[in-house]
Amino acid sequence: MDIREETILDLDGIREVNRLAFGQETEGRLVDLLRAEGAVVASLVAVEGGVIVGHILFSELPIETERGTLAGVALAPMAVRPEWQRRGIGSALVQRGLEVCRERGRSVAVVLGHPDYYPRFGFTSALADRLAAPYSGDAFMAVELIPGVLDGLRGTVRYAEAFRV
């Protein structure tokens, strides 16, 4: 399996993997809207035998704090074709995606996801409790990509416009 940045030739395959994974068109439309808005920080595909079997997208998420704005990212969506799930593809996408975001100078990542899945990558709801957002609870989690960047800070996240459509 190969994990790489999306290309223009991948757009239909990305829509398909999101439709199959979520059983609806909503996530594929979100990806298209984030791309059109210019909010994409990283969009990675997992490819096996020439077929896109997984996709993950990280978008701009400024975090306003009393010490200035942090360059954060929102992880959404992450999808794996149902017949390819439980083979480590999602984990590989999350790990590589967080590395890419770190390399691109992002300091914090947030996700609204399964509380039993994302903590293995360092995400916690306790860290996200420091962030004012439209979401809360155990499913809203954050991870520092730069260790200690949120020490003593509280902030407000600003999701891309595509999340409000």
Secondary structure as GFF3:
##gff-version 3
##sequence-region A 1 165
A	DSSP	beta_strand	2	5	.	.	.	ID=ss1
A	DSSP	three_ten_helix	8	10	.	.	.	ID=ss2
A	DSSP	alpha_helix	11	22	.	.	.	ID=ss3
A	DSSP	alpha_helix	26	37	.	.	.	ID=ss4
A	DSSP	beta_strand	40	48	.	.	.	ID=ss5
A	DSSP	beta_strand	51	65	.	.	.	ID=ss6
A	DSSP	beta_strand	68	80	.	.	.	ID=ss7
A	DSSP	three_ten_helix	82	84	.	.	.	ID=ss8
A	DSSP	alpha_helix	89	103	.	.	.	ID=ss9
A	DSSP	beta_strand	108	112	.	.	.	ID=ss10
A	DSSP	three_ten_helix	118	121	.	.	.	ID=ss11
A	DSSP	alpha_helix	125	128	.	.	.	ID=ss12
A	DSSP	beta_strand	131	132	.	.	.	ID=ss13
A	DSSP	beta_strand	140	144	.	.	.	ID=ss14
A	DSSP	beta_strand	155	157	.	.	.	ID=ss15
A	DSSP	three_ten_helix	161	164	.	.	.	ID=ss16
###
